[in-house]
Amino acid sequence: MLKRTGTAIAAALLFGGTALAQSEQYVEVNDSVMVAPFNLAVDDVDDRNVYDASGTEVGEVSEVLGSDDQTPTHLEVDFEDDDSSTYPDRDDVIVPIADFSFTNDQIVINLTPEDVTALPTRN
């Protein structure tokens, strides 16, 4: 009985870890694909500045990422640490698109600097 339970736990960890690793794989989305929340093509989102809620520039979109090349789910953002920004100086931060809004023709991040610190990076 103990051996069977241990085997079941090991299998669950193995398959659970595999699923977790697969969920962290992203690809660059094709430039012509629309990023629905922004009503913009990927090519128009790449290299756009990112702002906080107060309108301060905090970074730039380096890539639009997804689970495949047709499904945008995340933005890869290079955050800049300058005198006007409280965000950490981190590159290649993977941020879910759901954590942004598009206001006054600006991509606005809806996360705090502390939230950004906890996010993974791509490289």
C-alpha positions in Angstrom: 0.0 0.0 0.0 2.8 2.5 0.9 4.7 1.6 -2.2 1.6 2.3 -4.4 0.9 5.6 -2.6 4.5 6.7 -3.2 4.3 5.8 -6.8 1.1 7.7 -7.2 2.6 10.8 -5.6 5.7 10.6 -7.8 3.6 10.3 -10.9 1.5 13.3 -9.9 4.6 15.4 -9.3 6.1 14.2 -12.6 3.0 15.0 -14.7 2.2 18.1 -12.7 5.7 19.4 -13.2 5.5 18.6 -16.9 2.2 20.5 -17.3 3.7 23.5 -15.4 6.8 23.6 -17.6 4.6 23.4 -20.7 2.4 26.3 -19.5 5.5 28.5 -19.3 6.5 28.1 -23.0 5.7 31.1 -25.1 6.3 31.9 -28.8 6.3 35.2 -30.6 2.9 36.0 -32.1 2.8 36.9 -35.9 2.8 40.7 -36.6 -0.5 40.7 -38.4 -2.5 39.1 -35.5 -4.9 41.4 -33.6 -4.4 42.0 -29.9 -8.1 42.2 -29.0 -8.0 44.2 -25.8 -6.1 47.0 -27.6 -7.7 46.6 -31.0 -4.2 46.8 -32.5 -2.1 44.4 -34.6 0.9 42.9 -32.9 3.2 45.0 -35.2 1.5 48.1 -33.7 2.0 46.9 -30.1 5.6 45.9 -30.4 7.9 48.7 -29.3 5.1 50.8 -27.7 5.8 52.5 -24.5 4.1 51.2 -21.3 2.7 53.6 -18.7 1.5 53.3 -15.1 -1.9 54.6 -14.0 -0.5 58.1 -13.4 0.7 58.4 -17.0 4.4 57.9 -16.2 6.3 55.9 -18.8 7.7 52.8 -17.1 8.8 50.6 -20.0 8.4 49.3 -23.5 6.8 46.3 -25.1 9.6 44.2 -26.7 7.4 41.3 -27.9 3.9 40.0 -28.0 3.9 36.4 -26.8 1.3 33.6 -26.8 0.8 29.9 -26.5 1.0 29.7 -30.4 1.8 32.3 -33.1 -1.9 33.2 -33.5 -2.9 33.7 -29.8 -1.6 36.7 -27.9 -1.6 36.1 -24.2 1.3 38.0 -22.7 3.5 41.1 -23.4 7.2 40.9 -22.8 8.1 44.3 -21.3 11.5 46.0 -20.7 11.0 48.1 -17.6 13.1 51.2 -17.1 14.3 52.5 -13.8 14.7 56.2 -14.1 13.9 59.2 -11.9 10.2 59.3 -12.7 9.5 55.5 -12.5 9.2 53.4 -9.4 9.2 50.1 -11.4 12.3 47.9 -11.2 14.8 48.0 -14.0 14.1 44.5 -15.4 14.1 43.3 -19.0 12.1 40.6 -20.7 9.4 40.5 -18.0 6.4 38.3 -19.0 3.1 40.1 -18.2 -0.3 38.7 -18.9 -2.3 40.9 -21.4 -5.1 40.9 -18.9 -2.9 43.0 -16.6 -3.0 45.9 -19.1 -5.6 48.4 -20.3 -5.5 50.6 -23.3 -6.4 54.2 -22.4 -5.9 57.4 -24.4 -3.9 55.5 -27.0 -1.5 54.2 -24.3 -0.8 50.8 -22.9 -1.3 51.1 -19.2 0.0 48.4 -16.8 -2.4 47.6 -13.9 0.2 46.1 -11.6 2.3 47.6 -8.9 6.1 47.7 -9.0 6.0 44.9 -6.3 3.7 42.8 -8.6 6.2 43.2 -11.5 9.1 42.1 -9.3 7.4 38.7 -8.8 6.8 38.1 -12.5 9.0 35.7 -14.5 11.4 36.8 -17.2 11.8 35.2 -20.6 15.6 35.1 -20.8 
